[in-house]
Amino acid sequence: MNEGKIFLSPPHMGGNEQHYVDEAFKTNWIAPLGANVDHFEQKMKYYTKAEHALALNSGTAAIHLALITLGVTKGDTVFCSTLTFAASANPIVYVGAEPVFIDSDEKSWNMCPIALQIAMEDAVKKNRLPKAVIVVHLLGLAADLDAIQSICQKYDVPLIEDAAESLGSTYKNKMTGTFGEMGIYSFNGNKIITTSGGGMLLSKKESTRRKAFKFATQAKEDAMFYLHEKIGYNYRLSNVLAGIGIGQIEVLDSHIAKRQAIFKRYEAAFAEIDGVSMMPVLAQTVPNCWLSAIRLDFEKIAVSTMEIAQRMEAVGIEVRMMWNPLHLQPSFAGAACYQANERNVSEQLFQEVLCLPSGSSMSESQQQDVIEKLLTQMMAEYIV
């Protein structure tokens, strides 16, 4: 890592991770099974109050397995948030299905329930209801789950929550990732806690976990010899990396509190700056503030988000533009995107939003440096 550079969301170790990793070496459980894996799953179940949890080697693998367990296959459609990272939708293509994208709304920046309803009504006319809906909780912000769940239940379509970025965020005092038929978390290096690479699949039914476990372990049949009736995958989490996860979940609440404090300091710093607003937070939700983001009003701010990001990179600070909507990606060329009206909100957010350094290890002085340099790059008259 570049010394002195302020990163967007770097890993932040708590101290006990090495103990659990050493235990894996000491007991010689280095494979993708062992006490650390079991312990990590139990810790995650306890923290989220989920019924069942399955530790995997990535959040992407978790989405893939969720689709497989639901029987999604070639010729099916799956509705998915468009304002997200490609990993939310890539597994739809893995199983041969067709992604159909849903625009964001202004109040949450997440899946727009009105656009989802429009998409469902159109699917009914075509006699082609989706086999699943994947809703993403972007940046740690909870989506409008009451409305989205209600629509999914109305049309009897399973809901999968991509909570890769929202571990610890709550909607009406309940953890994101636990509302849908299944939920997924990511423990990639930039997430609020990390196992270097890793993920978790939550499910309401034990039978779902059992089925996902089988596919995650090469779909081996229970026989005295190697027997495979279906194609499986090598998706389980290493016992070594699970040790990191145990140590990380011990400091998760501390990481969340620090990131929430970072959000508050940004909020205070930009409160009086005309043309800059903070990311929205739905009523009755508490975000983990995995990333703090600002939105620019280009009638007041004359510099593009891309140019600001480039300028900040030149002074050693990582600032990122918002995700480029998936319906605009060449990899999903031709995919439909439903929106509530003529204006596509996700496309506007892509142009107007900047994600700011939010790591739980960032000091207040480092954050002040980010704020001062950001204001300098945005508009000379606001130099602090």
Secondary structure, DSSP 8 states (H G I E B T S, - for coil): --TT-B-SS-----SSHHHHHHHHHHHT--SS-SHHHHHHHHHHHHHHT-SEEEEES-HHHHHHHHHHHTT--TT-EEEEESSS-GGGTHHHHHTT-EEEEE-B-TTTSSB-HHHHHHHHHHHHHTT---SEEEEE-GGG----HHHHHHHHHHTT--EEEE-TT-TT-EETTEETTSSSSEEEEE--TTSSS--SS-EEEEES-HHHHHHHHHHHBTT--SSSS---SS---B-B--HHHHHHHHHHHTTHHHHHHHHHHHHHHHHHHHTT-TTEEE----TTEE---SSEEEEE-TTT--S-HHHHHHHHHHTTB--EE----GGGSGGGTT--EE-SSSS-HHHHHHHHEEEE---TT--HHHHHHHHHHHHHHH-GGG--
